[in-house]
Amino acid sequence: MTAMGKTRRLMALGLCGAAVTAALASPAAQAAPEGRPDPGWALTDTGTDARFRGLAAVSRDAAWVAGSGGTVLRTADGGRHWRDVSPAGARELEFRDVEAFDQRRAVALAIGEGEASRVLRTEDGGRTWTESFRNTDARAFYDCLTFFDHRHGLAMSDPVDGRFRILSTSDGGRNWRVLPTAGMPAAQPGEAGFAASGQCLVSAGGKDVWLATGGAATARVLHSRDRGLHWTEAASGIPAGDPARGVFGLAFRDRAHGIAVGGDYRAGQASPDAAAVTGDGGARWHRSTTPPPAYRSGVAWLPRSRSSALAVGPTGTDLTRDGGRTWSTVDTGSYDTVDCTPDGGCWAAGERGRAARLR
């Protein structure tokens, strides 16, 4: 995909939920099994209309969001108050991913052609930021980043010279280097990542990482067991064959069990088979028997659950209680991304400054 084509695709992606109401809808009236109530979102007041596609949940009380207009916010009290910690001079940047280690340390990714793709980091809760990487290759376009631990992380770019490009850090994002591409499968014509939710590159454990693709004939999930040096590929089962279709978000609860969500991001376009599951680390993917009813860009496993997860998109939130095989809609509010923490906290974020915590 050319840089100009990528720009047009991202412009459309940024507008796909503009017609969706900002009001939080009531949970669906469908009864949950065994009398358990379905979850619902409680909106918080962020004081901004930025679109947040980057989200890092730290705990039930603490979270970071990053989005349009160079905006980064942080809360430490469950969303009652959000502090604007946007980097100075970043108004022209488009943040699409943020990874936080705690309430003070975070790494944010800005996307775009050439030097618009940057990585910034903070160690003081966002009071000051340091730019640790600026892309100088006009052919590269960075989409997502992930961290295995507080030191080791990766960022991914759309293909350069026919292969996805991977950045690596071993010091918490202070320094980055481009990894060799000998172990990366060749990209398909038109293949790219979607910078839609910060979930096109995700990790589990100390070395496993997965990369989601779209825009080509087949929507694939690539898997590395050695922090990005060598990769295998598998078809996701989610329909592709168009620049607007593919896998938009991934979530793994361990090295074996994962969920992929996606579809066609264009408003009003059908998105059949918009979710798939794997139980073998991504070697094989199986389409959900009852998928979400529309395009979904983000997905997260519920805390302390081996079978429940949430998927979000511009037209609603869906819940699975059987590991991703079947889904039911529990909310019709618009969200782009979702993230959960081990202590039981789940957060979602999206257009018009929307940030919510799970009830």
C-alpha positions as CSV (number, residue, x, y, z in Angstrom):
1,M,0.0,0.0,0.0
2,T,1.4,3.4,-0.9
3,A,1.8,6.1,1.7
4,M,-0.9,8.2,0.0
5,G,-3.2,5.2,0.0
6,K,-2.5,4.6,3.7
7,T,-3.3,8.3,4.4
8,R,-6.7,8.1,2.7
9,R,-7.5,4.9,4.5
10,L,-6.7,6.5,7.9
11,M,-8.7,9.6,7.1
12,A,-11.7,7.4,6.4
13,L,-11.1,5.4,9.5
14,G,-11.1,8.5,11.6
15,L,-14.5,9.4,10.4
16,C,-16.3,6.0,10.4
17,G,-18.1,6.6,13.7
18,A,-19.1,10.2,13.3
19,A,-22.7,9.4,12.9
20,V,-22.8,7.3,16.0
21,T,-24.6,8.9,19.0
22,A,-22.4,9.8,21.9
23,A,-25.0,8.8,24.5
24,L,-24.2,5.6,26.4
25,A,-27.0,3.1,25.8
26,S,-28.4,0.8,28.4
27,P,-27.2,-2.8,28.4
28,A,-29.1,-5.2,26.3
29,A,-32.1,-6.8,28.0
30,Q,-30.9,-10.3,27.2
31,A,-30.5,-12.3,30.4
32,A,-27.0,-13.5,31.2
33,P,-26.4,-17.2,32.0
34,E,-26.7,-18.3,35.6
35,G,-28.2,-15.0,36.6
36,R,-25.0,-13.1,36.1
37,P,-25.6,-9.5,35.0
38,D,-24.1,-8.3,31.7
39,P,-21.4,-5.6,32.1
40,G,-22.0,-2.0,31.1
41,W,-19.9,1.1,30.6
42,A,-20.0,4.2,32.9
43,L,-18.8,7.2,30.9
44,T,-16.4,9.7,32.5
45,D,-15.9,13.3,31.7
46,T,-12.6,13.9,30.0
47,G,-13.2,17.5,29.2
48,T,-12.1,17.1,25.5
49,D,-13.5,16.0,22.2
50,A,-10.3,14.2,21.0
51,R,-10.7,10.7,19.6
52,F,-8.9,8.2,21.7
53,R,-7.6,5.1,20.0
54,G,-4.7,4.6,22.4
55,L,-5.6,3.2,25.8
56,A,-3.5,1.8,28.6
57,A,-5.3,0.5,31.7
58,V,-3.1,0.4,34.8
59,S,-5.6,-0.6,37.4
60,R,-9.3,-0.2,38.4
61,D,-8.5,3.4,39.2
62,A,-5.7,4.4,36.9
63,A,-5.6,4.6,33.1
64,W,-4.0,6.6,30.2
65,V,-5.6,7.6,26.9
66,A,-3.9,9.0,23.8
67,G,-5.5,10.3,20.6
68,S,-6.0,13.1,18.1
69,G,-4.5,16.5,18.4
70,G,-1.5,15.2,20.3
71,T,-3.8,14.6,23.3
72,V,-2.7,12.4,26.2
73,L,-4.8,12.2,29.5
74,R,-4.3,10.3,32.7
75,T,-6.6,9.4,35.6
76,A,-5.7,8.1,39.0
77,D,-9.2,8.1,40.6
78,G,-11.3,5.9,38.4
79,G,-12.1,8.6,35.9
80,R,-13.6,11.2,38.2
81,H,-10.8,13.5,37.2
82,W,-8.6,13.4,34.0
83,R,-5.3,15.3,33.9
84,D,-4.2,16.7,30.6
85,V,-0.6,15.5,30.2
86,S,-0.2,16.1,26.5
87,P,3.4,16.5,25.3
88,A,4.4,20.1,24.6
89,G,4.3,21.0,20.9
90,A,2.5,17.8,20.0
91,R,-0.7,19.3,18.7
92,E,0.0,18.1,15.1
93,L,0.7,14.5,16.2
94,E,-1.9,11.7,16.0
95,F,-1.4,9.3,18.9
96,R,-2.8,5.8,18.2
97,D,-1.2,3.7,20.9
98,V,0.0,4.1,24.5
99,E,1.6,1.5,26.8
100,A,1.9,2.3,30.5
101,F,3.9,0.5,33.1
102,D,2.3,2.4,36.0
103,Q,0.9,5.9,36.9
104,R,4.2,7.6,36.1
105,R,5.8,5.7,33.2
106,A,4.3,5.4,29.8
107,V,5.3,5.2,26.1
108,A,3.1,6.7,23.3
109,L,3.2,6.1,19.6
110,A,2.3,8.8,17.0
111,I,1.5,7.5,13.5
112,G,1.8,8.9,10.1
113,E,4.0,9.1,7.0
114,G,7.8,9.6,7.5
115,E,8.6,11.8,10.5
116,A,5.0,11.9,11.7
117,S,5.7,8.4,13.2
118,R,7.3,9.0,16.5
119,V,7.7,7.4,20.0
120,L,7.6,9.5,23.1
121,R,8.1,8.4,26.7
122,T,7.5,9.9,30.2
123,E,8.8,8.9,33.7
124,D,7.0,11.6,35.7
125,G,3.3,11.0,35.0
126,G,3.3,13.1,31.8
127,R,4.7,16.3,33.2
128,T,7.6,16.0,30.7
129,W,8.1,13.8,27.7
130,T,11.2,12.7,25.7
131,E,11.1,11.8,22.1
132,S,13.0,8.5,21.8
133,F,12.3,7.7,18.1
134,R,11.5,9.6,15.0
135,N,11.0,7.8,11.7
136,T,13.2,9.1,9.0
137,D,12.3,6.6,6.3
138,A,9.5,8.0,4.1
139,R,8.4,4.5,3.2
140,A,7.7,3.5,6.8
141,F,4.4,4.1,8.6
142,Y,4.2,2.9,12.2
143,D,0.9,1.5,13.6
144,C,1.2,-0.1,17.0
145,L,3.5,-1.0,19.8
146,T,3.6,-3.5,22.6
147,F,5.8,-4.3,25.7
148,F,6.6,-7.7,27.1
149,D,7.8,-6.2,30.4
150,H,9.1,-2.9,31.7
151,R,12.2,-3.1,29.5
152,H,11.5,-5.1,26.3
153,G,9.1,-3.8,23.6
154,L,8.4,-3.7,19.9
155,A,6.7,-1.3,17.4
156,M,5.6,-2.3,13.9
157,S,5.5,-0.4,10.6
158,D,3.6,-1.2,7.4
159,P,5.8,-3.1,4.9
160,V,9.0,-1.6,3.7
161,D,10.7,-3.4,0.8
162,G,8.0,-6.1,0.9
163,R,8.2,-6.9,4.6
164,F,6.7,-5.5,7.8
165,R,9.3,-3.5,9.7
166,I,9.8,-4.1,13.5
167,L,11.4,-1.7,16.0
168,S,12.9,-3.1,19.2
169,T,13.8,-1.7,22.6
170,S,15.4,-3.3,25.6
171,D,15.5,-0.3,27.9
172,G,11.9,0.7,28.3
173,G,11.6,2.7,25.2
174,R,14.7,4.9,25.6
175,N,16.4,3.6,22.5
176,W,15.1,1.7,19.5
177,R,16.6,-0.3,16.7
178,V,15.2,-1.8,13.5
179,L,15.3,-5.6,13.6
180,P,16.5,-7.6,10.6
181,T,13.7,-8.8,8.3
182,A,15.2,-12.2,7.3
183,G,12.7,-14.0,9.6
184,M,9.7,-12.0,8.4
185,P,7.3,-13.5,5.8
186,A,6.9,-11.5,2.6
187,A,3.9,-9.1,2.7
188,Q,1.0,-9.5,0.3
189,P,0.3,-6.8,-2.2
190,G,-1.6,-4.0,-0.4
191,E,-1.1,-5.6,3.0
192,A,-0.8,-3.3,6.1
193,G,-1.7,-2.9,9.7
194,F,-4.7,-0.9,11.0
195,A,-3.8,1.9,13.5
196,A,-7.3,1.7,14.9
197,S,-7.0,0.6,18.6
198,G,-3.4,0.0,19.5
199,Q,-4.0,-3.7,19.1
200,C,-2.5,-4.6,15.8
201,L,0.6,-5.7,17.7
202,V,0.1,-7.5,21.0
203,S,2.2,-9.8,23.3
204,A,1.8,-12.4,26.0
205,G,4.5,-13.7,28.3
206,G,8.1,-12.8,27.8
207,K,8.7,-13.5,24.1
208,D,5.5,-14.2,22.2
209,V,4.1,-11.4,20.0
210,W,1.3,-11.4,17.3
211,L,0.8,-8.9,14.4
212,A,-2.6,-8.4,12.7
213,T,-2.9,-7.5,9.0
214,G,-5.6,-6.4,6.5
215,G,-6.0,-4.7,3.2
216,A,-4.8,-7.6,1.1
217,A,-6.4,-10.8,-0.3
218,T,-6.0,-12.6,3.1
219,A,-6.2,-11.1,6.6
220,R,-3.4,-12.7,8.4
221,V,-2.0,-13.0,11.9
222,L,1.8,-13.3,12.2
223,H,3.4,-14.8,15.3
224,S,6.9,-14.6,16.7
225,R,8.2,-16.6,19.7
226,D,11.5,-14.7,20.0
227,R,10.5,-11.1,20.3
228,G,10.2,-10.4,16.6
229,L,13.2,-12.1,15.1
230,H,11.4,-14.9,13.3
231,W,7.7,-15.1,12.3
232,T,5.1,-17.6,11.2
233,E,1.9,-16.7,9.4
234,A,-1.7,-17.9,9.4
235,A,-4.9,-16.9,7.8
236,S,-7.3,-15.4,10.3
237,G,-10.6,-16.4,8.6
238,I,-11.8,-12.8,8.9
239,P,-12.8,-11.5,5.4
240,A,-10.3,-9.2,3.6
241,G,-9.8,-8.5,-0.1
242,D,-10.3,-4.8,0.3
243,P,-8.2,-1.9,1.8
244,A,-10.9,-1.4,4.4
245,R,-11.1,-5.0,5.6
246,G,-9.1,-7.3,7.8
247,V,-8.0,-7.9,11.4
248,F,-8.1,-4.7,13.5
249,G,-7.5,-6.0,17.0
250,L,-6.0,-9.0,18.9
251,A,-6.0,-10.1,22.5
252,F,-4.2,-13.1,24.0
253,R,-4.9,-14.3,27.6
254,D,-1.8,-16.5,27.5
255,R,0.5,-17.9,24.8
256,A,-2.1,-20.2,23.4
257,H,-5.6,-18.6,23.6
258,G,-6.4,-15.6,21.5
259,I,-9.2,-13.6,19.8
260,A,-9.1,-11.6,16.6
261,V,-11.7,-9.0,15.7
262,G,-12.2,-6.8,12.6
263,G,-14.3,-6.5,9.6
264,D,-15.0,-3.6,7.3
265,Y,-14.5,-0.2,9.0
266,R,-16.7,1.8,6.5
267,A,-20.0,2.9,8.0
268,G,-22.9,0.9,6.7
269,Q,-20.8,-1.9,5.2
270,A,-21.5,-5.4,6.3
271,S,-18.9,-7.2,8.4
272,P,-19.7,-10.9,8.4
273,D,-17.3,-13.2,10.3
274,A,-15.9,-10.3,12.2
275,A,-14.2,-12.4,14.9
276,A,-12.0,-15.5,15.1
277,V,-10.4,-17.6,17.9
278,T,-7.3,-19.7,18.3
279,G,-6.2,-22.2,21.0
280,D,-2.8,-23.0,19.6
281,G,-1.0,-19.7,19.7
282,G,-2.3,-18.6,16.3
283,A,-1.2,-21.5,14.2
284,R,-4.9,-22.1,13.3
285,W,-7.8,-19.7,13.6
286,H,-11.5,-20.6,13.6
287,R,-14.3,-18.1,12.8
288,S,-16.8,-17.4,15.6
289,T,-20.0,-19.3,15.1
290,T,-22.0,-16.2,16.3
291,P,-19.7,-13.2,15.6
292,P,-20.3,-9.6,16.6
293,P,-23.0,-8.0,14.3
294,A,-20.7,-5.3,12.9
295,Y,-17.1,-4.2,12.6
296,R,-15.1,-4.3,15.8
297,S,-11.7,-2.6,16.3
298,G,-10.7,-3.6,19.9
299,V,-10.9,-6.7,22.1
300,A,-9.9,-7.6,25.7
301,W,-10.2,-10.6,28.0
302,L,-12.1,-10.0,31.2
303,P,-9.9,-10.2,34.3
304,R,-9.7,-13.5,36.1
305,S,-11.7,-15.2,33.3
306,R,-10.7,-18.0,31.0
307,S,-13.7,-17.6,28.7
308,S,-15.1,-14.1,28.8
309,A,-14.0,-11.1,26.7
310,L,-15.3,-7.8,25.3
311,A,-15.1,-6.5,21.8
312,V,-15.8,-2.9,20.9
313,G,-16.4,-0.8,17.9
314,P,-18.3,2.3,16.6
315,T,-21.7,0.6,16.9
316,G,-21.4,-1.2,20.2
317,T,-19.8,-3.6,22.7
318,D,-20.2,-7.4,22.5
319,L,-19.6,-10.0,25.2
320,T,-18.5,-13.6,24.8
321,R,-18.6,-16.1,27.7
322,D,-17.3,-19.0,25.7
323,G,-13.8,-17.9,24.6
324,G,-14.9,-16.0,21.5
325,R,-17.1,-18.6,19.8
326,T,-20.4,-16.7,20.3
327,W,-21.0,-13.0,21.0
328,S,-24.0,-10.9,22.2
329,T,-24.3,-7.1,22.2
330,V,-24.4,-5.6,25.7
331,D,-24.0,-1.9,24.8
332,T,-24.5,0.3,21.8
333,G,-22.2,3.2,22.6
334,S,-19.3,4.0,20.3
335,Y,-15.8,2.9,21.4
336,D,-12.6,2.2,19.5
337,T,-10.4,0.4,22.0
338,V,-10.7,-1.6,25.3
339,D,-8.2,-2.7,27.9
340,C,-8.5,-4.7,31.2
341,T,-6.2,-5.1,34.3
342,P,-5.6,-8.1,36.6
343,D,-7.2,-6.3,39.5
344,G,-10.6,-6.3,37.8
345,G,-10.5,-3.0,36.0
346,C,-11.7,-2.6,32.4
347,W,-11.6,0.7,30.4
348,A,-12.8,1.7,26.9
349,A,-12.2,4.8,24.9
350,G,-13.2,6.3,21.6
351,E,-14.5,9.3,19.7
352,R,-15.6,12.7,21.0
353,G,-13.5,12.3,24.2
354,R,-15.2,9.1,25.3
355,A,-13.6,7.2,28.1
356,A,-15.4,4.8,30.3
357,R,-14.9,2.3,33.1
358,L,-16.7,-1.0,33.2
359,R,-19.5,-1.3,35.8
